């Protein structure tokens, strides 16, 4: 007689069954109680040694724990023992958890932009970005937060598109194999959507910065 397959344990959520209108599962933040689509939250799993591991890609095996991408929420979860409470057993969060999550999200956004570039779905340089915008080939405008405000103001977010303005010139440069990049654009496609989703999570963790520090509003009108 063949053994019955074991069912996968659901992630820590409201029963693991709630979904939004798009069909994406919703999860509940253990720090704030906020219920949001899974892609808008940061997932964590328990390592074999009982440590808590950030899973920004959402692919690690194990029972997931979710927190909103907010520095205060991450600090509260780590300092108040909320991971252990959710798991109902001892669990230790890494030191400087918000900074770790920020670094991992930066790396993920950079890697996704790099993938889009290699697939021909991303360009950099003022003139190339301007050309894509004029031809309506751009879906996402990306500008370095530490770039010149005057130079960045000459380009506008695509109509119905998105704006990302909280990566540094050095971080954006990594995606294009350069020392620094100020202007970039992404075309339509799945990678663009994923970049926007993960960039929004990064923005949530990078708190405490003024619009002037970011080089303007996070979202611009065309």
C-alpha positions in Angstrom: 0.0 0.0 0.0 1.4 3.3 -1.0 1.8 5.9 1.7 -0.4 9.0 1.5 1.6 12.1 0.5 2.2 14.6 3.3 0.5 17.9 2.9 2.6 21.1 2.9 2.1 23.1 6.0 0.5 26.5 5.2 2.3 29.8 5.7 1.5 31.7 8.9 -1.5 33.7 7.7 -5.2 33.9 8.1 -5.6 30.1 7.4 -3.5 30.4 4.3 -6.6 30.7 2.2 -7.4 34.4 1.7 -6.8 35.8 -1.7 -7.2 39.3 -3.2 -9.1 40.1 -6.4 -6.1 39.2 -8.5 -6.1 35.7 -7.0 -2.8 36.3 -5.1 -2.7 34.8 -1.6 -2.9 37.3 1.2 -0.8 37.1 4.4 -1.0 38.8 7.8 1.9 40.7 9.2 2.9 39.4 12.7 4.1 42.9 13.8 1.2 45.1 12.7 -1.7 42.8 11.9 -1.9 44.2 8.4 -3.3 41.8 5.8 -1.8 42.3 2.3 -0.9 40.4 -0.9 2.0 38.1 -0.3 4.2 40.0 -2.9 3.8 43.2 -0.8 5.3 41.7 2.4 8.6 40.3 3.4 8.7 36.5 4.0 10.9 34.8 6.7 11.5 31.2 7.4 13.0 29.3 10.3 16.5 27.8 9.7 17.3 24.3 11.1 19.3 25.9 13.9 16.3 28.0 15.0 17.5 31.2 13.4 15.2 33.4 11.3 16.1 33.9 7.7 14.8 36.6 5.4 13.4 35.1 2.2 12.9 38.2 0.0 12.5 35.9 -3.1 9.8 33.9 -1.4 11.3 30.6 -2.5 12.9 29.0 0.6 11.3 25.9 2.0 9.5 26.0 5.3 6.7 27.7 7.0 6.5 31.4 6.1 6.2 34.3 8.5 5.3 37.7 7.0 6.1 41.3 8.0 5.2 44.5 6.2 8.3 46.2 4.6 8.7 48.8 7.3 11.8 49.4 9.4 9.8 49.9 12.6 7.8 46.8 12.1 10.9 44.7 11.4 12.6 46.1 14.6 9.6 45.4 16.7 9.3 41.8 15.4 13.0 41.2 16.2 13.1 42.9 19.6 9.7 41.7 21.0 10.1 38.0 20.2 7.3 38.0 17.7 9.0 35.3 15.5 9.1 32.9 18.5 5.5 33.8 19.3 4.3 33.1 15.7 6.2 29.8 15.6 5.3 28.8 19.2 8.9 27.9 19.9 12.3 29.6 20.5 13.5 31.5 17.4 16.2 34.2 17.1 16.2 37.0 14.5 19.5 38.2 13.0 21.2 41.2 14.5 20.4 44.5 12.6 17.4 42.8 10.9 16.1 45.9 9.0 19.6 46.6 7.5 19.9 43.0 6.4 16.5 43.0 4.8 17.4 46.3 3.0 20.6 44.9 1.6 18.8 41.8 0.4 16.1 43.8 -1.3 18.7 46.1 -3.0 20.5 43.0 -4.3 17.2 41.5 -5.6 16.1 44.7 -7.4 19.6 45.1 -8.9 19.6 41.5 -10.1 16.1 41.8 -11.7 17.1 45.0 -13.5 20.2 43.3 -14.7 18.1 40.4 -16.0 15.9 42.8 -17.8 18.9 44.5 -19.4 20.3 41.2 -20.6 16.9 40.4 -22.2 16.8 43.7 -24.0 14.2 45.1 -21.7 16.1 47.9 -20.1 18.2 50.9 -21.2 20.4 53.5 -19.5 21.7 56.9 -20.4 19.7 60.1 -20.7 19.2 60.1 -24.4 18.3 56.4 -24.7 15.8 56.7 -21.8 14.3 59.9 -23.4 14.0 58.1 -26.7 12.1 55.1 -25.1 9.8 57.5 -23.3 9.0 59.5 -26.4 8.3 56.2 -28.3 6.2 55.0 -25.4 8.4 51.9 -25.1 9.2 52.6 -21.5 7.0 51.2 -18.7 9.1 52.2 -15.7 11.4 55.2 -15.3 14.3 54.7 -12.8 16.4 57.5 -11.6 19.2 57.5 -8.9 18.2 59.2 -5.7 21.6 61.0 -5.5 21.4 62.3 -9.1 21.0 65.9 -10.1 17.4 67.1 -9.4 17.6 69.4 -12.3 18.6 66.7 -14.7 16.1 64.2 -13.5 13.2 66.7 -13.7 13.6 66.7 -17.5 12.2 63.2 -17.8 8.7 62.2 -16.8 7.1 58.9 -15.7 5.5 57.0 -18.6 1.7 57.6 -18.7 0.2 54.8 -16.6 3.7 53.6 -15.7 5.8 53.6 -12.6 8.7 55.6 -11.1 11.5 54.3 -9.0 13.7 56.9 -7.4 15.3 55.4 -4.3 18.2 53.4 -5.6 21.6 55.1 -5.5 23.7 55.8 -8.6 26.2 53.1 -7.5 23.4 50.5 -6.9 21.8 51.3 -10.2 25.2 51.1 -11.9 25.6 47.5 -10.7 22.6 46.5 -12.7 24.2 47.9 -15.9 27.9 46.9 -15.3 28.9 50.5 -14.7 30.3 52.5 -11.9 27.2 54.6 -11.7 23.9 55.2 -13.5 21.5 58.1 -13.1 18.8 57.4 -15.7 17.3 54.0 -16.7 14.0 52.7 -18.1 12.3 49.3 -18.3 10.0 48.1 -21.0 6.8 46.3 -20.5 6.9 42.7 -19.3 6.9 40.4 -16.3 10.4 41.5 -15.2 9.2 45.2 -15.0 6.3 44.2 -12.8 8.6 42.2 -10.5 11.1 45.1 -10.3 8.3 47.5 -9.3 7.0 45.2 -6.7 10.4 44.6 -5.1 11.4 48.2 -5.4 8.2 49.2 -3.5 9.2 46.8 -0.7 12.7 48.4 -0.6 11.1 51.8 -0.5 9.2 50.8 2.6 12.3 49.7 4.4 14.3 52.8 3.4 12.5 55.2 5.8 13.6 58.5 7.2 14.6 60.1 4.0 13.1 63.3 2.7 11.9 63.8 -0.9 14.9 66.1 -1.5 17.3 63.3 -0.5 15.5 61.0 -3.0 15.7 63.6 -5.8 12.1 64.4 -6.0 8.7 62.7 -5.5 8.5 58.9 -5.6 5.9 59.1 -8.2 5.8 61.7 -11.0 3.2 62.8 -13.4 3.9 62.7 -17.1 
